Amino acid sequence: MAQWLTGKVVENYRWNDTLFSLRVVTEHFPFTAGQFVRLGLQGEEQRIQRAYSLVNGPHESVLDFLVTRVEDGLLSPSLDKLQPGDEVEVSQPPSGFFVLDEIPDGDTLWLLSTGTGIGPYLSILSTDAPWRRFNKIVLVHAVRHAEDLAYQAKIEAWQQQHPEQLVYQPVVSREQVPGILKGRIPQLIETGELQQSVGQAFDDKSQVMLCGNPDMIRDCKALLDSMGLKKNLRRKPGQVTAEQYW
């Protein structure tokens, strides 16, 4: 049974009208980069809760959650209204196996995400493990509009620190933006446009992590399977590991 910590909001940072980062402090707890907890608020009859990945690294004291406000959502509109000093409940212990410890070794680590699915990758990249284990890291973030491309400063800092190792490729689906690919990740893989843009190929030395929209995950898994990249299982290691957000 989950236990709950009382957290205090220290910042509600707005990326745009519907996308925000809720930053919270609680008593310290350990977690592995890529894991998630549940945020909860007391409703009239019961606690309303939802799972959110930790964007911050395990060594950071402020918990960071990337949230999209869903107009008819049960929790996100209330989280959107929280301000510094307000309280929010945080579940314990952290959960999930979308972590690098579950990923076999390889040459290239592909981090493919849509929307807030970039969150666990940012946590993973804040640790030493990916930089130590992989020669190349390709971070792909697909969103509807360019204004949804959050954490640009953090990503740019990593690019400056690891200029020969990290490739960042933003993708938008609903507008044309110079220097940014347009479309959906599966289509860009199928046409080879993504691989050409980042200068990397999908092969048996690749490890691919998928996080975000279920349609993206389903289509990418089928496409990658047809290219010879198989689902990663503990009993049978492969190249494709997925975390479905809903």
Accessible surface in RSA format (square Angstrom, percent):
REM  Atomic radii and reference values for relative SASA: ProtOr
REM  Chains: A
REM  Algorithm: Lee & Richards
REM  Probe-radius: 1.40
REM  Slices: 20
REM RES _ NUM      All-atoms   Total-Side   Main-Chain    Non-polar    All polar
REM                ABS   REL    ABS   REL    ABS   REL    ABS   REL    ABS   REL
RES MET A   1   224.55 116.3 148.34  98.2  76.21 181.5 127.13 108.1  97.42 129.1
RES ALA A   2    46.39  42.7  30.93  47.7  15.46  35.2  33.23  46.8  13.16  34.9
RES GLN A   3   116.26  65.0 114.60  83.8   1.66   4.0  45.18  96.2  71.09  53.9
RES TRP A   4    56.68  22.7  25.94  12.6  30.74  72.2  19.69  10.5  36.99  60.0
RES LEU A   5    30.19  16.8  28.34  20.3   1.85   4.6  30.19  21.2   0.00   0.0
RES THR A   6    87.99  62.6  63.90  64.8  24.08  57.4  31.80  42.7  56.18  84.9
RES GLY A   7     0.20   0.3   0.00   N/A   0.20   0.3   0.20   0.6   0.00   0.0
RES LYS A   8   107.16  52.3 106.36  65.3   0.80   1.9  48.80  43.9  58.36  62.2
RES VAL A   9     1.44   1.0   0.00   0.0   1.44   3.5   0.00   0.0   1.44   3.9
RES VAL A  10    64.66  42.5  44.35  40.2  20.31  48.9  47.19  41.0  17.48  47.4
RES GLU A  11    66.13  38.0  65.83  49.8   0.30   0.7  22.85  44.2  43.28  35.3
RES ASN A  12    21.28  14.7   2.00   1.9  19.28  46.4   1.87   4.5  19.41  18.8
RES TYR A  13    92.07  43.0  89.45  50.9   2.62   6.8  49.64  37.3  42.43  52.3
RES ARG A  14   101.66  42.7  82.84  42.2  18.82  44.8  69.07  94.4  32.59  19.8
RES TRP A  15    65.99  26.5  39.83  19.3  26.16  61.4  42.22  22.5  23.77  38.6
RES ASN A  16    20.82  14.4   6.50   6.3  14.31  34.5  19.91  47.9   0.91   0.9
RES ASP A  17   118.92  83.3 111.66 111.1   7.25  17.2  30.74  72.4  88.17  87.9
RES THR A  18    51.85  36.9  51.85  52.6   0.00   0.0  33.50  45.0  18.35  27.7
RES LEU A  19    11.26   6.3  11.26   8.1   0.00   0.0  11.26   7.9   0.00   0.0
RES PHE A  20     0.00   0.0   0.00   0.0   0.00   0.0   0.00   0.0   0.00   0.0
RES SER A  21     0.00   0.0   0.00   0.0   0.00   0.0   0.00   0.0   0.00   0.0
RES LEU A  22     0.00   0.0   0.00   0.0   0.00   0.0   0.00   0.0   0.00   0.0
RES ARG A  23    41.82  17.6  41.82  21.3   0.00   0.0  11.85  16.2  29.96  18.2
RES VAL A  24     0.00   0.0   0.00   0.0   0.00   0.0   0.00   0.0   0.00   0.0
RES VAL A  25    51.29  33.7  49.12  44.5   2.17   5.2  49.12  42.7   2.17   5.9
RES THR A  26    27.73  19.7   1.67   1.7  26.07  62.1   7.57  10.2  20.17  30.5
RES GLU A  27   125.37  72.0 106.69  80.7  18.68  44.5  42.28  81.8  83.09  67.8
RES HIS A  28   140.79  76.9 108.33  75.3  32.46  83.0  82.74  85.3  58.05  67.5
RES PHE A  29    14.10   7.1   9.11   5.6   4.99  13.0   9.63   5.8   4.47  12.8
RES PRO A  30   108.82  79.3 100.23  91.4   8.59  31.2 104.16  86.0   4.66  28.9
RES PHE A  31    21.26  10.6   2.39   1.5  18.88  49.1  10.27   6.2  11.00  31.5
RES THR A  32    57.85  41.1  54.53  55.3   3.32   7.9  24.80  33.3  33.05  50.0
RES ALA A  33     8.89   8.2   6.50  10.0   2.39   5.4   6.50   9.2   2.39   6.3
RES GLY A  34     0.62   0.8   0.00   N/A   0.62   0.8   0.00   0.0   0.62   1.4
RES GLN A  35    29.82  16.7  29.82  21.8   0.00   0.0   0.00   0.0  29.82  22.6
RES PHE A  36    45.85  22.9  45.82  28.4   0.03   0.1  45.82  27.8   0.03   0.1
RES VAL A  37     1.97   1.3   0.00   0.0   1.97   4.7   1.97   1.7   0.00   0.0
RES ARG A  38    93.67  39.3  93.67  47.8   0.00   0.0  11.53  15.8  82.14  49.8
RES LEU A  39     0.00   0.0   0.00   0.0   0.00   0.0   0.00   0.0   0.00   0.0
RES GLY A  40     0.00   0.0   0.00   N/A   0.00   0.0   0.00   0.0   0.00   0.0
RES LEU A  41    31.49  17.5  30.48  21.8   1.01   2.5  31.49  22.1   0.00   0.0
RES GLN A  42   119.23  66.7  88.04  64.3  31.19  74.3  53.17 113.2  66.06  50.1
RES GLY A  43    27.69  34.1   0.00   N/A  27.69  34.1  14.10  38.7  13.58  30.4
RES GLU A  44   186.03 106.8 140.27 106.1  45.76 109.0  62.77 121.4 123.26 100.6
RES GLU A  45   169.33  97.2 129.80  98.2  39.53  94.1  50.49  97.7 118.84  97.0
RES GLN A  46   132.53  74.1 123.94  90.6   8.59  20.5  36.49  77.7  96.05  72.8
RES ARG A  47    68.91  28.9  54.63  27.8  14.28  34.0   5.21   7.1  63.70  38.6
RES ILE A  48    56.16  32.0  52.89  39.4   3.27   7.9  56.16  40.4   0.00   0.0
RES GLN A  49    79.28  44.3  56.55  41.3  22.73  54.1  16.66  35.5  62.62  47.5
RES ARG A  50    94.97  39.9  93.66  47.7   1.31   3.1  35.22  48.1  59.76  36.2
RES ALA A  51    33.00  30.3  24.44  37.7   8.56  19.5  24.65  34.7   8.36  22.1
RES TYR A  52    15.48   7.2  11.42   6.5   4.06  10.6  14.25  10.7   1.23   1.5
RES SER A  53    10.63   9.0   4.30   5.7   6.34  14.6   1.76   3.8   8.87  12.4
RES LEU A  54     0.00   0.0   0.00   0.0   0.00   0.0   0.00   0.0   0.00   0.0
RES VAL A  55     3.25   2.1   1.44   1.3   1.81   4.4   1.44   1.3   1.81   4.9
RES ASN A  56     7.60   5.2   3.50   3.4   4.11   9.9   7.60  18.3   0.00   0.0
RES GLY A  57     0.06   0.1   0.00   N/A   0.06   0.1   0.00   0.0   0.06   0.1
RES PRO A  58    38.19  27.8  30.74  28.0   7.45  27.1  30.92  25.5   7.27  45.2
RES HIS A  59   133.51  73.0  94.72  65.8  38.79  99.2  77.37  79.7  56.14  65.3
RES GLU A  60    61.02  35.0  51.39  38.9   9.62  22.9  20.32  39.3  40.70  33.2
RES SER A  61    92.25  78.0  73.14  97.6  19.11  44.0  51.19 109.0  41.06  57.5
RES VAL A  62    55.91  36.8  52.84  47.8   3.07   7.4  52.84  45.9   3.07   8.3
RES LEU A  63    10.81   6.0  10.81   7.7   0.00   0.0  10.81   7.6   0.00   0.0
RES ASP A  64    13.57   9.5  13.57  13.5   0.00   0.0   3.83   9.0   9.74   9.7
RES PHE A  65     0.00   0.0   0.00   0.0   0.00   0.0   0.00   0.0   0.00   0.0
RES LEU A  66     9.70   5.4   2.65   1.9   7.05  17.7   2.65   1.9   7.05  19.0
RES VAL A  67     0.67   0.4   0.33   0.3   0.35   0.8   0.67   0.6   0.00   0.0
RES THR A  68    61.20  43.5  53.71  54.4   7.49  17.9  43.86  58.9  17.34  26.2
RES ARG A  69    55.67  23.4  49.40  25.2   6.27  14.9  10.59  14.5  45.08  27.3
RES VAL A  70    77.78  51.2  73.87  66.9   3.91   9.4  77.78  67.6   0.00   0.0
RES GLU A  71   129.22  74.2 105.16  79.6  24.06  57.3  67.01 129.6  62.21  50.8
RES ASP A  72   128.21  89.8  99.09  98.6  29.13  68.9  49.66 116.9  78.55  78.3
RES GLY A  73    27.50  33.9   0.00   N/A  27.50  33.9  15.55  42.7  11.95  26.8
RES LEU A  74   150.24  83.7 132.60  94.9  17.65  44.4 135.23  95.0  15.01  40.4
RES LEU A  75     5.90   3.3   3.61   2.6   2.29   5.8   3.61   2.5   2.29   6.2
RES SER A  76     6.10   5.2   4.81   6.4   1.29   3.0   4.13   8.8   1.97   2.8
RES PRO A  77    29.10  21.2  28.44  25.9   0.66   2.4  28.50  23.5   0.60   3.7
RES SER A  78    50.40  42.6  47.02  62.8   3.38   7.8  14.03  29.9  36.38  51.0
RES LEU A  79     0.00   0.0   0.00   0.0   0.00   0.0   0.00   0.0   0.00   0.0
RES ASP A  80    17.06  11.9  11.78  11.7   5.28  12.5   1.05   2.5  16.01  16.0
RES LYS A  81   158.47  77.3 140.67  86.3  17.80  42.4  89.59  80.6  68.87  73.4
RES LEU A  82    19.53  10.9  19.40  13.9   0.13   0.3  19.53  13.7   0.00   0.0
RES GLN A  83    98.84  55.3  98.84  72.2   0.00   0.0  45.71  97.3  53.13  40.3
RES PRO A  84    83.41  60.8  60.67  55.3  22.74  82.7  61.19  50.5  22.21 138.1
RES GLY A  85    45.18  55.7   0.00   N/A  45.18  55.7  25.88  71.0  19.30  43.2
RES ASP A  86    56.28  39.4  51.94  51.7   4.34  10.3  10.59  24.9  45.69  45.6
RES GLU A  87   107.15  61.5  93.92  71.1  13.23  31.5  26.14  50.6  81.01  66.1
RES VAL A  88     1.74   1.1   0.00   0.0   1.74   4.2   1.73   1.5   0.01   0.0
RES GLU A  89    33.31  19.1  33.31  25.2   0.00   0.0  16.82  32.5  16.49  13.5
RES VAL A  90     0.00   0.0   0.00   0.0   0.00   0.0   0.00   0.0   0.00   0.0
RES SER A  91     6.04   5.1   6.04   8.1   0.00   0.0   1.80   3.8   4.23   5.9
RES GLN A  92    25.38  14.2  24.52  17.9   0.86   2.0  14.40  30.7  10.98   8.3
RES PRO A  93    96.69  70.5  91.76  83.6   4.93  17.9  91.82  75.8   4.87  30.2
RES PRO A  94    19.81  14.4   8.06   7.3  11.75  42.7   8.06   6.7  11.75  73.0
RES SER A  95    48.81  41.2  43.88  58.6   4.93  11.4  21.09  44.9  27.72  38.8
RES GLY A  96    16.87  20.8   0.00   N/A  16.87  20.8   8.29  22.8   8.58  19.2
RES PHE A  97   144.23  72.2 136.22  84.4   8.02  20.9 137.24  83.2   7.00  20.0
RES PHE A  98     4.10   2.0   1.29   0.8   2.80   7.3   2.83   1.7   1.26   3.6
RES VAL A  99     9.39   6.2   9.36   8.5   0.03   0.1   9.36   8.1   0.03   0.1
RES LEU A 100    11.21   6.2   9.52   6.8   1.69   4.2   9.52   6.7   1.69   4.5
RES ASP A 101   125.02  87.6  90.42  90.0  34.60  81.8  26.73  62.9  98.29  98.0
RES GLU A 102    44.63  25.6  31.75  24.0  12.89  30.7  11.76  22.7  32.88  26.8
RES ILE A 103     6.37   3.6   0.41   0.3   5.97  14.4   1.32   1.0   5.06  13.7
RES PRO A 104    37.86  27.6  24.99  22.8  12.87  46.8  37.51  31.0   0.35   2.2
RES ASP A 105   110.06  77.1  88.21  87.8  21.85  51.7  33.10  77.9  76.96  76.8
RES GLY A 106    19.94  24.6   0.00   N/A  19.94  24.6  12.22  33.5   7.72  17.3
RES ASP A 107    57.83  40.5  57.74  57.5   0.09   0.2  12.99  30.6  44.85  44.7
RES THR A 108    12.74   9.1  12.74  12.9   0.00   0.0   1.11   1.5  11.63  17.6
RES LEU A 109     0.00   0.0   0.00   0.0   0.00   0.0   0.00   0.0   0.00   0.0
RES TRP A 110     0.00   0.0   0.00   0.0   0.00   0.0   0.00   0.0   0.00   0.0
RES LEU A 111     0.00   0.0   0.00   0.0   0.00   0.0   0.00   0.0   0.00   0.0
RES LEU A 112     0.00   0.0   0.00   0.0   0.00   0.0   0.00   0.0   0.00   0.0
RES SER A 113     0.00   0.0   0.00   0.0   0.00   0.0   0.00   0.0   0.00   0.0
RES THR A 114    24.61  17.5  22.60  22.9   2.01   4.8  20.22  27.2   4.39   6.6
RES GLY A 115    33.10  40.8   0.00   N/A  33.10  40.8  31.61  86.8   1.48   3.3
RES THR A 116    26.93  19.2  21.82  22.1   5.11  12.2   4.37   5.9  22.56  34.1
RES GLY A 117     0.37   0.5   0.00   N/A   0.37   0.5   0.00   0.0   0.37   0.8
RES ILE A 118     0.00   0.0   0.00   0.0   0.00   0.0   0.00   0.0   0.00   0.0
RES GLY A 119     1.08   1.3   0.00   N/A   1.08   1.3   1.08   3.0   0.00   0.0
RES PRO A 120     0.54   0.4   0.54   0.5   0.00   0.0   0.54   0.4   0.00   0.0
RES TYR A 121     0.00   0.0   0.00   0.0   0.00   0.0   0.00   0.0   0.00   0.0
RES LEU A 122     0.73   0.4   0.00   0.0   0.73   1.8   0.00   0.0   0.73   2.0
RES SER A 123     0.00   0.0   0.00   0.0   0.00   0.0   0.00   0.0   0.00   0.0
RES ILE A 124     1.43   0.8   1.43   1.1   0.00   0.0   1.43   1.0   0.00   0.0
RES LEU A 125     1.16   0.6   0.00   0.0   1.16   2.9   0.00   0.0   1.16   3.1
RES SER A 126    29.08  24.6   8.75  11.7  20.33  46.8  12.63  26.9  16.45  23.0
RES THR A 127    33.67  23.9  26.56  26.9   7.11  16.9  29.60  39.8   4.06   6.1
RES ASP A 128   109.72  76.9 104.81 104.3   4.91  11.6  21.80  51.3  87.92  87.7
RES ALA A 129    25.68  23.6  23.88  36.8   1.81   4.1  23.88  33.6   1.81   4.8
RES PRO A 130     0.00   0.0   0.00   0.0   0.00   0.0   0.00   0.0   0.00   0.0
RES TRP A 131    35.18  14.1  21.51  10.4  13.66  32.1  18.35   9.8  16.83  27.3
RES ARG A 132   172.57  72.5 136.88  69.8  35.69  85.0  78.22 106.9  94.35  57.2
RES ARG A 133    64.82  27.2  42.30  21.6  22.52  53.6  33.89  46.3  30.93  18.7
RES PHE A 134     3.96   2.0   0.00   0.0   3.96  10.3   1.55   0.9   2.41   6.9
RES ASN A 135   106.58  73.5  92.66  89.5  13.92  33.5  26.23  63.1  80.35  77.7
RES LYS A 136    60.37  29.5  60.37  37.0   0.00   0.0  35.43  31.9  24.94  26.6
RES ILE A 137     0.00   0.0   0.00   0.0   0.00   0.0   0.00   0.0   0.00   0.0
RES VAL A 138     0.00   0.0   0.00   0.0   0.00   0.0   0.00   0.0   0.00   0.0
RES LEU A 139     0.00   0.0   0.00   0.0   0.00   0.0   0.00   0.0   0.00   0.0
RES VAL A 140     0.00   0.0   0.00   0.0   0.00   0.0   0.00   0.0   0.00   0.0
RES HIS A 141     0.99   0.5   0.99   0.7   0.00   0.0   0.91   0.9   0.08   0.1
RES ALA A 142    10.08   9.3   8.36  12.9   1.72   3.9   8.72  12.3   1.36   3.6
RES VAL A 143    13.37   8.8   2.12   1.9  11.25  27.1  11.53  10.0   1.83   5.0
RES ARG A 144   140.78  59.1 139.27  71.0   1.52   3.6  31.55  43.1 109.23  66.2
RES HIS A 145    68.02  37.2  68.02  47.3   0.00   0.0  44.24  45.6  23.78  27.7
RES ALA A 146    32.96  30.3  24.91  38.4   8.05  18.3  25.13  35.4   7.84  20.8
RES GLU A 147   112.85  64.8  91.17  69.0  21.68  51.6  40.91  79.1  71.95  58.7
RES ASP A 148    29.02  20.3  27.29  27.2   1.73   4.1   9.13  21.5  19.89  19.8
RES LEU A 149    17.24   9.6   8.46   6.1   8.78  22.1   8.46   5.9   8.78  23.6
RES ALA A 150     0.31   0.3   0.09   0.1   0.23   0.5   0.31   0.4   0.00   0.0
RES TYR A 151     8.46   3.9   5.52   3.1   2.93   7.6   8.46   6.4   0.00   0.0
RES GLN A 152    60.70  33.9  59.17  43.2   1.53   3.6  37.75  80.4  22.95  17.4
RES ALA A 153    80.69  74.2  69.09 106.6  11.60  26.4  72.04 101.4   8.66  22.9
RES LYS A 154    66.33  32.4  57.76  35.4   8.57  20.4  31.77  28.6  34.56  36.8
RES ILE A 155     0.31   0.2   0.31   0.2   0.00   0.0   0.31   0.2   0.00   0.0
RES GLU A 156    89.63  51.5  88.74  67.1   0.89   2.1  24.50  47.4  65.14  53.2
RES ALA A 157    41.34  38.0  37.62  58.1   3.71   8.4  40.47  57.0   0.87   2.3
RES TRP A 158    22.57   9.1  22.57  10.9   0.00   0.0   4.19   2.2  18.38  29.8
RES GLN A 159    57.83  32.3  54.65  39.9   3.17   7.6  15.27  32.5  42.56  32.3
RES GLN A 160   144.57  80.8 118.17  86.4  26.40  62.9  44.89  95.6  99.67  75.6
RES GLN A 161   119.17  66.6  87.97  64.3  31.20  74.3  40.09  85.3  79.08  60.0
RES HIS A 162    44.46  24.3  39.66  27.6   4.80  12.3  29.87  30.8  14.59  17.0
RES PRO A 163    91.84  66.9  65.56  59.8  26.29  95.6  68.99  57.0  22.85 142.0
RES GLU A 164   137.53  79.0 131.11  99.2   6.43  15.3  61.53 119.0  76.01  62.1
RES GLN A 165    30.21  16.9  30.11  22.0   0.11   0.3  10.99  23.4  19.23  14.6
RES LEU A 166     7.86   4.4   0.00   0.0   7.86  19.8   0.00   0.0   7.86  21.1
RES VAL A 167    35.86  23.6  33.55  30.4   2.31   5.6  35.86  31.2   0.00   0.0
RES TYR A 168    30.56  14.3  14.26   8.1  16.31  42.4  14.26  10.7  16.31  20.1
RES GLN A 169    13.45   7.5  13.45   9.8   0.00   0.0   0.00   0.0  13.45  10.2
RES PRO A 170    16.49  12.0  16.49  15.0   0.00   0.0  16.49  13.6   0.00   0.0
RES VAL A 171     0.11   0.1   0.11   0.1   0.00   0.0   0.11   0.1   0.00   0.0
RES VAL A 172     0.07   0.0   0.07   0.1   0.00   0.0   0.07   0.1   0.00   0.0
RES SER A 173    43.71  36.9  27.44  36.6  16.27  37.5  20.45  43.6  23.26  32.6
RES ARG A 174   142.45  59.8 112.90  57.5  29.55  70.4  33.71  46.1 108.74  65.9
RES GLU A 175    60.43  34.7  54.63  41.3   5.81  13.8  22.25  43.0  38.18  31.2
RES GLN A 176   132.49  74.1 106.26  77.7  26.23  62.4  54.81 116.7  77.67  58.9
RES VAL A 177    30.93  20.4  29.47  26.7   1.46   3.5  29.77  25.9   1.16   3.1
RES PRO A 178   129.35  94.3 103.54  94.4  25.81  93.8 115.08  95.0  14.27  88.7
RES GLY A 179    81.24 100.2   0.00   N/A  81.24 100.2  45.92 126.0  35.32  79.1
RES ILE A 180    29.34  16.7  20.54  15.3   8.80  21.2  21.64  15.6   7.71  20.9
RES LEU A 181    23.61  13.1  21.65  15.5   1.95   4.9  23.27  16.3   0.34   0.9
RES LYS A 182    92.88  45.3  76.41  46.9  16.46  39.2  32.25  29.0  60.63  64.6
RES GLY A 183    19.10  23.6   0.00   N/A  19.10  23.6  17.24  47.3   1.86   4.2
RES ARG A 184    84.96  35.7  82.30  42.0   2.67   6.4  48.84  66.8  36.12  21.9
RES ILE A 185     2.01   1.1   0.23   0.2   1.79   4.3   0.24   0.2   1.77   4.8
RES PRO A 186     9.09   6.6   8.51   7.8   0.58   2.1   8.83   7.3   0.26   1.6
RES GLN A 187    94.46  52.8  93.08  68.0   1.38   3.3  32.49  69.2  61.97  47.0
RES LEU A 188     7.16   4.0   7.12   5.1   0.04   0.1   7.16   5.0   0.00   0.0
RES ILE A 189     3.40   1.9   0.00   0.0   3.40   8.2   0.00   0.0   3.40   9.2
RES GLU A 190   127.57  73.2  98.81  74.8  28.77  68.5  27.07  52.4 100.51  82.1
RES THR A 191   103.59  73.7  64.94  65.8  38.65  92.1  72.81  97.8  30.77  46.5
RES GLY A 192    24.15  29.8   0.00   N/A  24.15  29.8  20.44  56.1   3.72   8.3
RES GLU A 193    76.21  43.8  73.97  56.0   2.24   5.3  24.76  47.9  51.45  42.0
RES LEU A 194     0.18   0.1   0.18   0.1   0.00   0.0   0.18   0.1   0.00   0.0
RES GLN A 195    29.89  16.7  27.70  20.2   2.19   5.2  16.21  34.5  13.68  10.4
RES GLN A 196   153.39  85.8 127.77  93.4  25.62  61.0  48.04 102.3 105.35  79.9
RES SER A 197    57.34  48.5  19.06  25.4  38.28  88.2  16.25  34.6  41.10  57.6
RES VAL A 198    10.74   7.1   0.12   0.1  10.62  25.6   2.36   2.1   8.38  22.7
RES GLY A 199    56.84  70.1   0.00   N/A  56.84  70.1  34.69  95.2  22.15  49.6
RES GLN A 200    41.02  22.9  31.82  23.3   9.19  21.9   6.30  13.4  34.72  26.3
RES ALA A 201    61.13  56.2  52.99  81.8   8.14  18.5  53.09  74.8   8.04  21.3
RES PHE A 202    17.80   8.9   0.00   0.0  17.80  46.3   0.00   0.0  17.80  51.0
RES ASP A 203    65.31  45.8  60.02  59.7   5.30  12.5  30.25  71.2  35.07  35.0
RES ASP A 204   109.56  76.7  88.56  88.1  21.00  49.7  32.08  75.5  77.48  77.3
RES LYS A 205   125.21  61.1 121.32  74.4   3.88   9.2  69.63  62.7  55.58  59.2
RES SER A 206     0.69   0.6   0.41   0.5   0.28   0.6   0.00   0.0   0.69   1.0
RES GLN A 207     7.69   4.3   7.69   5.6   0.00   0.0   0.02   0.0   7.67   5.8
RES VAL A 208     0.88   0.6   0.00   0.0   0.88   2.1   0.00   0.0   0.88   2.4
RES MET A 209     0.09   0.0   0.09   0.1   0.00   0.0   0.09   0.1   0.00   0.0
RES LEU A 210     0.00   0.0   0.00   0.0   0.00   0.0   0.00   0.0   0.00   0.0
RES CYS A 211     0.00   0.0   0.00   0.0   0.00   0.0   0.00   0.0   0.00   0.0
RES GLY A 212     1.11   1.4   0.00   N/A   1.11   1.4   1.11   3.0   0.00   0.0
RES ASN A 213    48.41  33.4  48.33  46.7   0.08   0.2   7.75  18.7  40.66  39.3
RES PRO A 214    26.68  19.4  25.07  22.8   1.62   5.9  25.07  20.7   1.62  10.0
RES ASP A 215    68.10  47.7  68.10  67.8   0.00   0.0  10.50  24.7  57.59  57.4
RES MET A 216     5.26   2.7   5.09   3.4   0.17   0.4   5.09   4.3   0.17   0.2
RES ILE A 217     4.28   2.4   4.28   3.2   0.00   0.0   4.28   3.1   0.00   0.0
RES ARG A 218   141.81  59.5 135.30  69.0   6.52  15.5  75.66 103.4  66.16  40.1
RES ASP A 219    40.68  28.5  34.15  34.0   6.53  15.4  12.63  29.7  28.05  28.0
RES CYS A 220     0.00   0.0   0.00   0.0   0.00   0.0   0.00   0.0   0.00   0.0
RES LYS A 221    69.19  33.8  64.71  39.7   4.48  10.7  31.06  28.0  38.13  40.6
RES ALA A 222    66.31  61.0  50.86  78.5  15.46  35.2  59.32  83.5   7.00  18.5
RES LEU A 223    33.53  18.7  29.50  21.1   4.02  10.1  33.24  23.3   0.28   0.8
RES LEU A 224     0.00   0.0   0.00   0.0   0.00   0.0   0.00   0.0   0.00   0.0
RES ASP A 225    66.31  46.4  62.71  62.4   3.60   8.5  13.69  32.2  52.62  52.5
RES SER A 226    89.03  75.2  46.33  61.8  42.71  98.4  49.37 105.1  39.67  55.6
RES MET A 227    76.43  39.6  44.53  29.5  31.90  76.0  51.25  43.6  25.17  33.4
RES GLY A 228    43.68  53.9   0.00   N/A  43.68  53.9  27.33  75.0  16.35  36.6
RES LEU A 229     3.74   2.1   2.20   1.6   1.54   3.9   2.20   1.5   1.54   4.1
RES LYS A 230   104.21  50.8 103.92  63.8   0.28   0.7  76.39  68.8  27.82  29.6
RES LYS A 231   120.62  58.8 107.13  65.7  13.49  32.1  59.45  53.5  61.17  65.2
RES ASN A 232    21.51  14.8   8.88   8.6  12.64  30.4   0.00   0.0  21.51  20.8
RES LEU A 233    52.44  29.2  48.04  34.4   4.40  11.1  52.07  36.6   0.37   1.0
RES ARG A 234   180.00  75.6 142.98  72.9  37.03  88.2  80.69 110.3  99.31  60.2
RES ARG A 235   205.12  86.1 165.35  84.3  39.78  94.7  76.34 104.3 128.78  78.1
RES LYS A 236   149.63  73.0 148.21  90.9   1.42   3.4  91.65  82.5  57.98  61.8
RES PRO A 237    94.05  68.5  72.23  65.8  21.81  79.3  72.53  59.9  21.52 133.7
RES GLY A 238     5.41   6.7   0.00   N/A   5.41   6.7   3.46   9.5   1.95   4.4
RES GLN A 239    33.01  18.5  33.01  24.1   0.00   0.0   0.19   0.4  32.82  24.9
RES VAL A 240     4.58   3.0   3.77   3.4   0.80   1.9   3.77   3.3   0.80   2.2
RES THR A 241    18.67  13.3  16.37  16.6   2.31   5.5  18.51  24.9   0.16   0.2
RES ALA A 242    40.73  37.4  11.50  17.7  29.23  66.5  11.55  16.3  29.18  77.3
RES GLU A 243    34.85  20.0  33.84  25.6   1.00   2.4   4.25   8.2  30.60  25.0
RES GLN A 244   108.25  60.5  80.09  58.5  28.16  67.0  21.71  46.2  86.53  65.6
RES TYR A 245    52.34  24.4  29.10  16.6  23.24  60.5  31.45  23.6  20.89  25.7
RES TRP A 246   169.05  67.8 127.14  61.5  41.91  98.4 143.95  76.8  25.10  40.7
END  Absolute sums over single chains surface
CHAIN  1 A    12138.1       9717.3       2420.8       6129.4       6008.6
END  Absolute sums over all chains
TOTAL         12138.1       9717.3       2420.8       6129.4       6008.6
